[in-house]
Amino acid sequence: MKSKKYIDELNGKTPAELQKDLTAAKKELFNLRFQNATNQLDNTARIREVRKNIARIQTVLTQKAKTAE
């Protein structure tokens, strides 16, 4: 399963790396939405995939913050 491997990869990263990935994913989502609005986006399913990846990153960040307390 692809998402399980991605989550395992995220768990191996530091919170600083996760923040960097989160910023990059949010920028990508903004660009995808902009392309979609101007009818330049071919693969609209990519928007959903990026949104879910953002949620996964935020979940791992929250888990790491709670275990650090």
Secondary structure as a PSIPRED ss2 file (coil, helix, strand):
# PSIPRED VFORMAT (PSIPRED V4.0)

   1 M C   1.000  0.000  0.000
   2 K H   0.000  1.000  0.000
   3 S H   0.000  1.000  0.000
   4 K H   0.000  1.000  0.000
   5 K H   0.000  1.000  0.000
   6 Y H   0.000  1.000  0.000
   7 I H   0.000  1.000  0.000
   8 D H   0.000  1.000  0.000
   9 E H   0.000  1.000  0.000
  10 L H   0.000  1.000  0.000
  11 N H   0.000  1.000  0.000
  12 G C   1.000  0.000  0.000
  13 K C   1.000  0.000  0.000
  14 T C   1.000  0.000  0.000
  15 P H   0.000  1.000  0.000
  16 A H   0.000  1.000  0.000
  17 E H   0.000  1.000  0.000
  18 L H   0.000  1.000  0.000
  19 Q H   0.000  1.000  0.000
  20 K H   0.000  1.000  0.000
  21 D H   0.000  1.000  0.000
  22 L H   0.000  1.000  0.000
  23 T H   0.000  1.000  0.000
  24 A H   0.000  1.000  0.000
  25 A H   0.000  1.000  0.000
  26 K H   0.000  1.000  0.000
  27 K H   0.000  1.000  0.000
  28 E H   0.000  1.000  0.000
  29 L H   0.000  1.000  0.000
  30 F H   0.000  1.000  0.000
  31 N H   0.000  1.000  0.000
  32 L H   0.000  1.000  0.000
  33 R H   0.000  1.000  0.000
  34 F H   0.000  1.000  0.000
  35 Q H   0.000  1.000  0.000
  36 N H   0.000  1.000  0.000
  37 A H   0.000  1.000  0.000
  38 T C   1.000  0.000  0.000
  39 N C   1.000  0.000  0.000
  40 Q C   1.000  0.000  0.000
  41 L C   1.000  0.000  0.000
  42 D C   1.000  0.000  0.000
  43 N C   1.000  0.000  0.000
  44 T C   1.000  0.000  0.000
  45 A H   0.000  1.000  0.000
  46 R H   0.000  1.000  0.000
  47 I H   0.000  1.000  0.000
  48 R H   0.000  1.000  0.000
  49 E H   0.000  1.000  0.000
  50 V H   0.000  1.000  0.000
  51 R H   0.000  1.000  0.000
  52 K H   0.000  1.000  0.000
  53 N H   0.000  1.000  0.000
  54 I H   0.000  1.000  0.000
  55 A H   0.000  1.000  0.000
  56 R H   0.000  1.000  0.000
  57 I H   0.000  1.000  0.000
  58 Q H   0.000  1.000  0.000
  59 T H   0.000  1.000  0.000
  60 V H   0.000  1.000  0.000
  61 L H   0.000  1.000  0.000
  62 T H   0.000  1.000  0.000
  63 Q H   0.000  1.000  0.000
  64 K H   0.000  1.000  0.000
  65 A H   0.000  1.000  0.000
  66 K H   0.000  1.000  0.000
  67 T H   0.000  1.000  0.000
  68 A H   0.000  1.000  0.000
  69 E C   1.000  0.000  0.000
